[in-house]
Amino acid sequence: MITRNPSLTDQVKSHLKTRIVNEEFEGGRIPPETELASDLGVSRTTVREALSRLEHEGTIYRRQGAGTFVNPTGLQIRSRLEDIWSYEQVLRDHGYTPSVRVLSIAEQPADEATAEALELEPDAKVLVIEKLFLEDDEPVMLTINRIPHDIVNDAGDEDAPVYEFLEAHCDRTLGYYLSEIIPVVVDETIAETLGIPIGTAALSFDEIGHDQNNEPVVRATSWFRDDLLRFRLIRRRTGA
């Protein structure tokens, strides 16, 4: 049975997505809304909304007069770029066994780009947390999070996802990221950390995270091994 906290629709969506990934629906056909609602102990409206979200993200499709079916193409989307996720979950979604290694934690003066992104004075201090994410002990992702030092109440849990760190140690809730996706050629430092040749092409995210009050609270930069991790998305034609 599905409980009602925190979001009933999200729980139903997650439950159905798990069953879809595990190929539990015979022939890839999704049961009728009334049957799902009865099985899960929720309203048909909740099931309909959960199915609509799955359809929007491309996991299922509806065929008029025939029913609702699993979309094998949509299942290739393992991590949705518009969602906030932990990098450990990204690796799990790609079939890897993740681990995280905290490389360094330091209080440093904000560089010019960070000070501008976080709306800080030029000499303001930031807490810099550098982490390496691995799959089966092979480096896949390197991240650097920069958090204004004056919002950090105490230290600890630096290996946790940054949104958990902000909630536990800064009394802030991460609402969204403004993300810039940048193709890069890795320099010597990044190449050595990720175990790849200098000059290798890689994907980088430069992101500014905003809290529940729409204030910038973290600048995150991440580098991804292109040979081990690929991001896909479904692009739709919009109506006229």
C-alpha positions, 0 to 999 in steps of 0.5 A: 500500500502507498502512504500519503507522505510526502507526496502521494502522486510522486510515490505512485509515479516512483512505484510504477516507474520501478515496476516498469524498469523491472519489467513487471507489466506483461507485454509492456502494457500498463493496467487500467487506471481503476485497477492500479488505483484499487491495487495501490489504495489511492484515487483514480485521479492520483493514478491518472496524474502519476501516469501523466507525469510518466508520459511527459517524461517519455517512460510510457505512451498512450495508444488511442483505443488500445491502452497505455504501454511502456516506451522502451526508448524513454527507458534510455533516459536514466537521469533527467537533466531537469531534476535534482539528483545525487550523483550516487543515484546517477551512477546507480541508474547507469548500472554502476556501484557508486562510492564517494571520496571526499578529496578536500574540505577548505575555507577559502576566499571566493574567486571572482566567478564564485563571488559574482555567482553567490552575490558575495563581497570580493573577500568573502570566505566560502567552504569548498568541498571537493569530491570524487565519485567512483563506480567499482573504484574507477573515477567517473565524476569530480565535483567542487561545491562552494558554499558561503561560509557565513551560512554554514552553522557547523561541519560534518556530512561532507560526503552527503549530497549537497542538498542534504548538507545545506539542510543539515548544516545551513538551514537552507533548502535547495530549490533549483539549479541554474545550470550551464552545460559546457564541453571542456578539454580537461587540464592536467589536474582534472585529468589526473584526478579522473584518471584520463589523458590530458586534453580528453574531451569531457562534459562539465556542469557549472551550476548556481543553486538557489534556496527556498528564498531564491537566494544563491547558496552554492556554486557547483562545478562538475566534470564527467567521464564521457566514456563512462557516463552519457546523458540523454533527453527527449525533445518534443515538438511544441504546439503552435 
